[in-house]
Amino acid sequence: MTPDKGSPGTLAGLRRIIATLRGPNGCPWDRVQTRQSLAPYLIEEAYEALDALDSGDPANAREELGDLLFEVLIQVQLAEEAGEFTMRDVIRGVSEKLVRRHPHVFGDAVADTPEAVVEQWDELKTQERGGASALAGIPRSLPALARAQAIQRRAARAGFGFQSEDEAWQALAEELDELREARTPAQKREELGDATFALANLARQLDIDAEEALQSTSRGFTGLFDLMEGIVKERGLDLKQTGIGEKLALWEEAKSRRD
């Protein structure tokens, strides 16, 4: 099978390219890949797409979304080769799900606000789970903070959650006290996990995406650290040999240069 040069920029054309890569005369690397071997690339491309969207650069976003689309389509190609499901099955499934979960658009239900839509969505997902746990289906591969908040949101919607910010603040304070009192490595690990989980729960109460907030802080720290390293290099200093007072002064100078 060869790419259809007469239909560039089409989904069908891209699928033919992928089939060719996997075919007998295709790419040696692509031909030996499996669902498991390609899984890390799916995750990596998803994060690269998120970074591109966050950058505000349309050209970069276009490219990275294309890379992510390729990872989705090659997984479908593998499934088709194994006789498991087809692209038509994938499209039919997501189409039916979208219609089913938007009865206020495609049916007679009423949901006039985003909050009402979320409540209706949760009810429909509960019905679809057929009695399974409210926490069923949360991906284990999610970043820890994002997974913690997903668990907490599900639990709260099921009726198990703090009713106020004050309760969340109190729980965080208690967990921090327990962390401070921990002595053994095992205790410290456990209490740090509990404190981080409590902090994520507070973020949920404050309507803050904990994962995004920490990523933003990490990006900010990285940028400031790069600036500070530049200052250190300009002055021929050894950061490891400077005192804490001088380090703080260098940090403040980097902040002033950034501003």
N, C-alpha and C positions, 0 to 999 in steps of 0.2 A: 504494500500500500504506500502510495506517495502523497505528499501534501498537495492539496488542491491550490495551485498557484493562482487560480482564477477567483478565489474567494478569500483574499487576505482580510484580516480584521473580523472574521466571523468565528463563532464558537465551534461550528462544524469544522472549519479549517484548522483551528487549534487542536481539536480532538484528533484529526487525521495526522497532524504532526506528531502528537504523542503516541498514537498507534504505530506510526512508522519507527519512532525511536525504540519502541518495545518489540518491533517485528524482527524477523529472521536476519534481515540485512541492516538492522538498526544500530544503535549505539551499544557497545559492549557493556558500558556502565549501567545504562538504563535497563537493559535486558535482564540483569541479574538482581535488580532491586525487588524487595518484598514490602509488604505493608509495614512490617516492623522496622525495616531498615530506613524507610522513608519517613516514619513518624517524627523523628527529631527535626527534620527539615520543615515539616508542616508547622511545628511549634515555632521554630526559628523564624520562618517567613511571616507568621502571624505577628510576632513581636516587631519584626522589621517594618511591617505594614503599619502597625500602631505608631512606631517612631516617625514614619514618614507622614502620617496624618497629623501627628502632633507638631511636625516641623512647619506646617503651613505651605510646603512646597508642592504645588500640584503635579509637577513633572515627576518628582520623587514618589509621591503617593500613587500616581498612575503606574509607575514601574513596579513598585512593591506589591500593589494589589494584583498586578499581573503575575508576579512570582507566586503569590499566595494562591491565585486561581489555578496555576499550573499544578501545585501540590494537591489541590482538591481533585483536579481532573485526572491526574495520574493514579490517584487512589481508586477513582471510579474505573479507570482502565484495568487495573489489577483485578477488581471485583468482577468486571465483565469477562475477563479472561478465565477466571475461576468459576464462572457460571453462578455467581452469588446474587448479583443484582445488576441492573443497567442504569445508564444515565436517565432514561425515561422513568425508571422507578424512583430515583432520587428526586427528580423534578416533581413527579406526581405526589410523592410523600410530603415534601415541603409545601407544595401548593395546597394540598388538602389540610395540612396543619394550620397554615395561615388563615384559611377560610374558617376552619373550625374554631380557631382561637380569636376570631374577630366577628362574632355574631352581631355586634353593634354596627358593623359595616355591611356584612353580607347576609344578615338575618334580621330578626325583629327585636333583638335585645337593645337595651338603652344603656349607654355609657358616655356621659357628656363631658367628663373630666379625665385627665390622665390618671388620677387616683382611682376613679371608678374602673378604668380600663385595667389597671394593675390588679384590683380586687377580683374582677371578673376573670382575668388571666389565671390568677392563683386558683380560683374555684375550678376552672376547666382543667388545669394541670392536676389538681387533686383527683378529679374524676378519672383522668387518664391513667393515673398511677394505680387505680383500682385497689386501694387499701394499703398500698406500700407506704413505707415511712415517708414523712414529710421531707426528710433529708436525703431520700433516694435520688440518685442520678447526678449529684454534685461531683464534678470531675476531680479525681485525686491529683491530677496533674496541674491544677490551678496553682498559681503562686500562693504561698501560705496565707498572706494577709487577705488576698482576694477570696480564698476558700473560706477563711474564718468568717468574713462578712457574709458570704453566701449562706453558710450554715446558720449564722445568727438571724439573717433575714427570714429564712425558711422557718426556723424555730419560732420567731416572733409572730409570723403570720399564722402559725399553727396554734398560737395562744401562749407560748412560753417565751417571755422576754420582759425586759425592764419596761416600766411604764413611764419613766421620766429620766431626764438627764442626770438629776441628782442621784438616783439609784445607780446609774452607770458610773458616776464619779466615785461614789462610795465603794463600789465593787473594785474599781481600779486602785483606790487607796489601800484597800485591804490586801489586794494581791501584791502591791509594791512593798507593803510591810512584811508580808510573808517571804518575799524575795530577799529582802534585806536581812531577814533572820535565818535564811537557808545556810547550811554549813557544808554539807557534802556536795560533790559534783552532781550527783543524781538529783538531790533536792534543788540545787540551783537551776538545773536544766528544767525540771518540772515547774518550778515557780516562775521562771522566766517565760515559759510557754503560757502559763496561766495569766501572767501580767500582760503579755502581748495580746492574748485573746481578749482580755478585758479592755485593753486600749482600743482594739479594733471594734469592740462593741460600743464603746463611747463614741468613736468616730461615726458609727452607724446612727447613733442617737443625734449626733450633730449634723447628720446628713452630709458626711464627708466620705469620699472614696479613699479608704486608708491606703490601698495599694498605690493609687495615683499620687496621693499626698507624699508618701515616702519616696516614690520615684522622682517627684518634683524636687524634694529636698536633696536627694542624692545627686541630681543633675546640678543643682545650685552649689552644693559642696564641691563637686568635681570642678566646676568652672572657677570657683574661688581658689581652690587648691592649686589649679594650674597657674592662676595669676600670682599667687604667693610664691610658687616655685620659680616663676620668672623673676620676681623681686630678689629672691634668695640668690639666684644665679647672677643677677646684675651686680650684686654686692659681694660676690665670692664667699658667701656664708655656707656653713655646714649646718643644715637644719637639725641634725641629730645632736649637735654640740651646743645649740643655743638654749638659753634658759626659757622657762615658761613665760616670763614677762615679755621677752623679746619675741617669742612665737606669737603671743597674743597681739603684740604691736604690729607684726608683719601681717597677721590675719586682718586686722582692722584697716591697714593700708591697702590690702587687696580689695577689701569691701569698698573703700573710698574710690579706688580706681575703677571698679566695676560700675559704681554709681555715676 
